[in-house]
Amino acid sequence: MPEPSAVTGVEPTVVSRRSERIQAAAPFRAMFDFRMRSGYAQRRLDPGVLDFTFGDPHEVATTDYVEALRESAVPRDELWFAYKQSEPAAQDAAAASLERVVPLGWTGDDLRMTTGGFGAITVALKVLADPGDEVVYTLPPWFLYEPLILEAGLVPVKVAALEPSFDLDLDAIGSALTDRTRMVVVNSPNNPSGRIYPLELLRSLAALLDDASARSGRRIWIVSDEPYSRIVFSGNDFHSPAEVYPHTLVCYSYGKTLLAPGQRLGYLAVPPTLEDRADLLEAVDMMQIAAGWLFPNAVMQHAAPRLEELSLDLVGLEAKRDRLVGALREIGYEVGAPEGTFYLWPRSPVPDDEAFVADLSRHGVLVMPGTLFETPGWFRICLTATAESVEEAIPHFRAAFEAARQSHPS
Ligand SMILES: Cc1ncc(COP(=O)(O)O)c(C=O)c1O
């Protein structure tokens, strides 16, 4: 703790202990510094730089997308821009769409509209867990679970996935459960591995959590983070834990399917199969207000029914996946074909993924080291870059691989 100033007698700390804990979370710190401090914002626009880091768009938004927003920005009544909680038309459109992906009989009232997936996860954490409760999740994770969990006053408990399948390790999850465990975060299709967990695996997880809940006398929930549930490559099926475990809160974001994460829109859904849901839904309504008005803006809610009809180009995305997976394997990289999402997750050709990523960066190719995902030895490539960028990058991936192999002959 900092010493009080000799002059004023007042401790110089300006931020809370909670804020200090969040700032000290190592992968978050590294990600934040990379995005905000490293010159990345400028460099990604430099001619010749090929950016495969964040899930940002690389092309101007489609006319359909822009028209949906433009039309929704024209007021039709005096309450058009009034305070908005969850707009029934948005809820109904979202429920109909969710029903097509996860058929459980969803209606609009099972969903609450949120400020993207971030808002949904925040509400899920805060509405179910008390400070000090533990939240289990699997590595490699989306690197922002930890700050969201810490901000909610909760304790992150991390469990490694099985390598190289990157499936959930149920034995490890079972060993991580304690009397303080309140929830397990499941992210399928998975960022960064691209893995979609099979229904049988989710069934086994459900049985594990039922047993552990019965033992501790306290329900362990699943927070199912599903923003990529519509980005599934041919030959694969997505399944939500909600299908086999009613004590699941589904978190969704439109930011991935529409490739417009700056326009915040998402939802939190409580399965219709869960009994006695009225109190929980009311708690969600109140938490959304108390946690900082975590509802999407009026324009986004008015646009939601039209936005539900749109998607990024899945055929083009799958073509990029096939092209790059094929090329990387031909060069010698170990890389699985992702079943969903827009990420590839290859093994770094040298154990030091940060050194390898730095070398790729010297070639003008920006990717993310596995260290940022607390899984050294791997790296993430984001395929929201254009097909032309993918083609241009392949010779650089080859040159970096060959240089790595020369410095580390196997
Ligand atoms: C796994 C996962 N969950 C949640 C989110 C948050 O999505 P959004 O920014 O659209 O709220 C992301 C974004 O990258 C993600 O990858």
PDBQT file of the ligand as one rigid body, heavy atoms in Angstrom, charges set to zero:
ROOT
HETATM    1  C1  LIG A 501     -15.545 -15.424 -26.918  1.00  0.00    +0.000 C 
HETATM    2  C2  LIG A 501     -16.017 -14.017 -26.919  1.00  0.00    +0.000 A 
HETATM    3  N1  LIG A 501     -16.958 -13.651 -26.050  1.00  0.00    +0.000 NA
HETATM    4  C3  LIG A 501     -17.429 -12.403 -26.016  1.00  0.00    +0.000 A 
HETATM    5  C4  LIG A 501     -16.951 -11.435 -26.876  1.00  0.00    +0.000 A 
HETATM    6  C5  LIG A 501     -17.501 -10.026 -26.789  1.00  0.00    +0.000 C 
HETATM    7  O1  LIG A 501     -18.223  -9.715 -27.926  1.00  0.00    +0.000 OA
HETATM    8  P1  LIG A 501     -18.735  -8.207 -28.126  1.00  0.00    +0.000 P 
HETATM    9  O2  LIG A 501     -17.531  -7.321 -28.179  1.00  0.00    +0.000 OA
HETATM   10  O3  LIG A 501     -19.434  -8.223 -29.433  1.00  0.00    +0.000 OA
HETATM   11  O4  LIG A 501     -19.585  -7.872 -26.968  1.00  0.00    +0.000 OA
HETATM   12  C6  LIG A 501     -15.936 -11.751 -27.778  1.00  0.00    +0.000 A 
HETATM   13  C7  LIG A 501     -15.333 -10.737 -28.665  1.00  0.00    +0.000 C 
HETATM   14  O5  LIG A 501     -14.266 -10.894 -29.180  1.00  0.00    +0.000 OA
HETATM   15  C8  LIG A 501     -15.475 -13.088 -27.822  1.00  0.00    +0.000 A 
HETATM   16  O6  LIG A 501     -14.532 -13.486 -28.690  1.00  0.00    +0.000 OA
ENDROOT
TORSDOF 0
